[in-house]
């Protein structure tokens, strides 16, 4: 069994024991930092104009202010997950909370673009410690499979909802306060975690982790960051040679990283994780689910603002509606599995549901707000069903001692999947848009819908209106084409889930609690 902290108030439930009020209260405390980490992905959406006016960053600096958080987060997930297994998940979580809070203060009162970029990077480091630690601690606290599934369902819902809530909160705060308030909102939750964490959260770690493999850290970052950078830039910039080279370099380092994990005595990510029955399918299917989720977001946000003409705040508020279904999906999926419905059927059903969401998007016209919102809600509910089940399956197949590494691998895969979804579906939509835009339109109008609308505003009378209408129709056609591709992908994923999970029984996948070390 996992070694616990010497703190008498911190204890891990016995294997299979039902969690009580203490554990569920602790879960509520864990949800706060998770919500803030997910919100920080989108919290700058409305703050950027105010930041630009105050700090006057260059174009490149503005991009780094926005992107550095996600890059650092993705690059360090595997490192932090493995580190937590070695030094203790609660210890790493509290360290991350302190770093996140400190970085939030620095960001709020930054007086230069360089300082804000550095603070956002530190926020990424803190976020990378918080995400795998929360999931690993859930694995430790909830040893009963049914309760763990419910807890992970809540984790998934909070993570998904936080991204949508972040943009709305930033809009409200910037409306009534200064831009630094979007960072200061993090402080109360982090202080609460630092106070209650040592009391409510159990300490646990791998009792025989081996030496920390320092060489794997730069290799993992060199594998993740160039690929994430390349695929994030492709939707807006196209298949530029620079981005293709970046992806290629990252993939080469990925090969070196995998080789290092197979040959090192104490690897960062043990290959033995993949021997758990169902772990490898869980990672792959979770990646595909993230592909589907963020691939659709690329279009729906632009549709609300640029096609329907909603203001940023109106678009963000409308975008909250689909998240209502998200809160129901994961608990329902967990209940179905606990009542005897095979996990393969639940997961494949989630993918089919998400495909139906894409199907609704494929039917949307240039004035179909309710159809688009319904499609986004159905899509999100199906994806959250899949992701919550895959997280539960993956964590159930590994011993507690490796829960941090396992959760970090899942989350890194999700980062890849999201970036790929935006790149692939975004490229399909862009190709259709450029094909459908009138050939005689100015060059800027051929690049993006935003560029076309900017040009249209400068043209006189009917010419400007005609260009704007054509651009909106072209964008909608691109969204329809990408949605059809999404339908095909997710139906294929449903078939893959049925094939790979049909022999994975819920109880057979439970790793023995005593077998904590895979190294």
Secondary structure as UniProt FT lines:
FT   TURN            8..9
FT   TURN            15..16
FT   HELIX           21..39
FT   TURN            40..47
FT   HELIX           48..55
FT   HELIX           59..87
FT   HELIX           89..108
FT   HELIX           113..141
FT   HELIX           145..176
FT   TURN            179..180
FT   HELIX           181..184
FT   TURN            185..186
FT   HELIX           187..200
FT   TURN            207..208
FT   HELIX           214..237
FT   HELIX           241..263
FT   TURN            265..266
FT   HELIX           271..275
FT   TURN            277..278
FT   HELIX           279..302
FT   HELIX           303..307
FT   HELIX           312..320
FT   TURN            321..322
FT   HELIX           323..338
FT   TURN            339..340
FT   HELIX           343..362
FT   TURN            366..367
FT   HELIX           369..396
FT   HELIX           400..402
FT   HELIX           403..436
FT   TURN            439..440
FT   HELIX           443..447
FT   HELIX           449..458
FT   HELIX           461..501
FT   TURN            502..503
FT   TURN            506..509
FT   TURN            513..514
//
